[in-house]
Amino acid sequence: MGRRGGSRKHQVNKFAQRKRDRKEQEKNPQEKPGADTRKHYEDIVRENAAFEEYYKFQKVCPEAEWDTFMKSLKDNLPTAFRITGSKCEASALMKIVQSQYFSEILNIKLSEGEKEEGEEIKPINLSWYPGGFAWQLRLSRTDIRRNEALYRLHNFLVAETAAGGVSRQETVSMIPPVVLNVQPHHKVLDMCAAPGSKTAQLIEFVHADEDKMPTGFVMANDVDNNRCYMLVHQAKRLNSPSILITNHDSAVMPTLEITDEQNPGRTKPLKFDRILCDVPCSGDATLRKNPDIWLKWSTGNGNNLHGIQYRVLKRGCELLDIGGRLVYSTCSFNPVENEAVVHRVLQETGDAVKLVDVEYMLPGLKFHKGMTYWRPASKDMVFYEKYEDVPEKWQTVVRPQMFPPKPEDLPKYNLEKCIRILPHHQDTGGFFVAVFEKTALLKWEKEGNHTESTLKKEESEKNSAPVKEPPKKRRRMGGYREDPFVFFSGDSEDVYPSIRDFYDLQQSFDPTCLLTRCHIGKKKNIYLVSPVVKDIVSRNENNIKIINTGVKTFVRCDNKNMVCPFRLSQEGLQSITQFIGPKRRIRILREDLILVLQNDNPSKPPNVTQFSEHTQQLVKDFATGSCVLEYKEEAQDPNLELTLVGWRGVHSLRAYTATPDTVHYLRLLGADYSKYDVNKFKKASEVPESDAEVNDVTMKATDDVTKQNGDNVNPVVEIEAENMATQDVPMTEKTTT
C-alpha cells in the first residue's frame, strides 16, 4: 500500500543506535514501567458516582426512567448486523438468515448465567432501516462466540463479514447515514470516517442503482494515518470504484478542485451534496460496549472536546453545497458535546444553515428530542448558570459558547429537532444526531467570494505580466508515504490493447479511468475508478494526502503462451463486467457452478468432462485464460444472478474466488459447504483433517477481520487479516494441464 517516508541518507544503523541507547540508559536509568493494571471487561465495576450526578443534574433522562436507564447501561450490548451486497444477493441471504439461523435462535435456551431462564431470544428487525435489511439479536457478541449451540450463527457472521455479505455494526451507529439520504449522484464526504462502518453504508447507498456506475462518490477522511487503513479494509470488502480515502485534519480540510461541468476547460471548488460529521467524542454513550469508560469518565472529557467538535462541524458547513445536507453525530450523552456545539454553529451561520426534522425517516425508532437547557460544569462538579459565574481558574475549561441559548432565543434554533437515543429506548447504545440543511452561502463565504472576484478584476485591469509567486510551503504528511496514482494514457497504454482485445471491451469503456500504483516497472495490479474520482485525484493529489482509491480489476498473470498477461479480479468484476463482451463470458448451470465452487483446490481443478453437456459445449472452443462465469436462477429464486471470475484451462474450468466468497456463493445456491462450517467447540480429534485445515486458514483470519467496528483495533492486524482472508488463489493451471 505504501512505504515509510524518509530517504536513504536519513536511514539509521540500527545496531549502532541500539548501542547508543544502551549507553544512554546506563547514564540516565529510568524506572521500569509498573505492572499492567488494566482490568478485564467482566471484572470492571460498572459504576461512577460523578457520571450519575452529572447526568441526573442535566436531566438527560426523565427521572421516572432513570433506574431503567442505568440498568440498561450496565448490561452488555446486543449484537446487530446489516445484510449488504447486491439487491438480489441480499434478498437471497435474508431468506437464508430467517429460515436457517433465526429458527435456531428462537428454539435455543442458553446456559444458566448468560440469560435469565425462560427469557425469549427473538431477532428484532429494525423497521426504520431501508429494505428491512438490519437486525438486532438479544445476544451479546460474547453470548454468540462462547455458546456451542450458536456456533453455526457465529461461523455465518464471521464468514459473511469477510465476504461482504454482512456488516456487523451497532444499531444506533446505522442511523446517521440513513438520515443523510444519500443518492447515487451525490458527492459525499465522511469527515471523521474510521473505523468505517458508516462509510460502508454511504458506499452502499451511492451504489443503490446497480445497473450503472454511480456519478457520485464517497470521500472518506480521517486524521489518523493508521486508522485510515481500516477504511481501506472496508472499501476492499465493498469493491467500489467510487471511493477515495484521505488523511487530513478535518477541521482544516482544504477546498479541493473539480472540473466545472458547465465549462470543462475550467475548474471550480468542490462542494459536497452530503457530509457526515461523526466527530471524536468522549464516547460515554458506548459504556455497554466499552465498560472501561466507567473507570475514567469525568466532566473534563466533554469540555475538552467541545472546541474540536465545533471546528469540524463549522468546516463541514463551509464545504457543504447550497441545498446540501449535513449530519452531525456523537456517541455521547453530554449536551456540551451535542446541543452546545449545534447551537454555537447555528449562532454563527445565521439563516444560512438550519436544523431539519427527520423523524419521518425513522419509523418506529424511540428517542428523546434535543435539549434546550443544560448547565456546563467544571472538573470539580460545580455547575454554572452563566459564564460570569465561572471562577477564573476554570474559564479556560468552561467557555462562554458552552452555555444554552436564552429562553427568548429558543425559537431561532429549533434544538428540539435533534435526536437523542438512550440505551433503554430499544436496548441499544446511546447516540446523538442533528441534521442540517444549507440554504445559502455563509456570511464569511460571501465576503471571501467578493474579495476574490475584486482581486481578479483589479489584476486583469493592470494588464501586466504576472509576478511569479514564491513556492508555497507544503504540509508535512506523516505516516506512510503512499505510492503514486498513475492513470492510463488511453488506448496507447502499453498493456491496454491486449486487455481490450482479449476481454472484448466495449468502446464506451474509458481506459483513462484505469490506474496503477507505480511509474516504472511491471504493472502488477490495475485498478478502476469512476470518472469523477479520477478527476479529483488528478487535480488534488498534491493538495491532500490520498491513501487509497479504486477497485482492483486486473491482476498480472504471466503464464506461458498467455495472449493477455492480466486476469480479472473478483474485487472489480461488478464494475467492469458490463463492458466485457461475449467472447469471455460463460453462462453455466447451477450444478456446474456448485461443482466449480466445491472443487476449490487450485492444484486439482475440475476437468471439463465432469461438467454438464451444456457447459461442455460452451467451453469446447473457448480460448484458455480468465473469463466471467455467469449464473441466473430459473426455478427457486428468479431474481438471483451471480457473476464470478473463472479460468478456462486446457482441460479444466475453475473459479477464481477467495474462500469467504466461495462459502458465500455456496450458501446462496443451497449447496453443501459443511467442510467450512467447523464446530470449534469439538476437540481436534473429532474434526476431519480436511475441515480442520480449512478452518485454520480462513475462519481464524476472518474472525480477526470482523473486529473492524471496534475503535481499538490495531490497523496492522486488520490489514494482515484482510490479506490472509481475501488473497487471490495462486495460479497453478499451467502445471496441472
Protein Blocks (a to p, Z undefined) as FASTA:
>chain_A
ZZcedifklpccfklmmmmmmmmmmmmccddddddfbdcfklpccddfklmmmmmmnoma
afklmmmmmmmmmpccddddddedjfklmmmmmmmmmmmmmmmmmmpccdehjacghiac
dddddfklghhlaccdfbdfklmmmmmklmmmmmmmmmmmmnopaccddfklmmmmmmno
pafkbccddfblbgolmmmmmmmmmmmpmmbccfbdcddddfblklmmmmmmmmmmnopa
kbccddddfklcccdddddfklmmbccddddfbdcdddcdehlmmmmmmmmlmmmgcfkl
mmmmmmmmmmmmmmmmmmpcehiacddddddfblklmmmmmmmmmmmnmmmbccddfklm
mghiacddddfbdcdddfkopacfbfklpcfklmmmmcfklpccdfklmmmnommlpccd
dfklnopadddddddddfbdcfklmmmmmmmmmmmmmmmmnopacdddddddddddehjd
dddddddfbjklmklmmmmmmnopafklcfklgccfbfbdcdfbdcdddfklmmmmmmmm
mmpccfbgcjdfbdcdddehiablcdcdfklmmmmmmmpcfklgccddfklmmmmmmmmc
fklccdfklpcfklmmmmmmgcedddddddddfklmmmbccdddddddfkbccddddfkl
mmmmmmmnopafklmmccfkbcfklpcfklmmmmmmmmmmmmmmmmmmpckbcfklmmmm
mmmmmcccddfklmmZZ
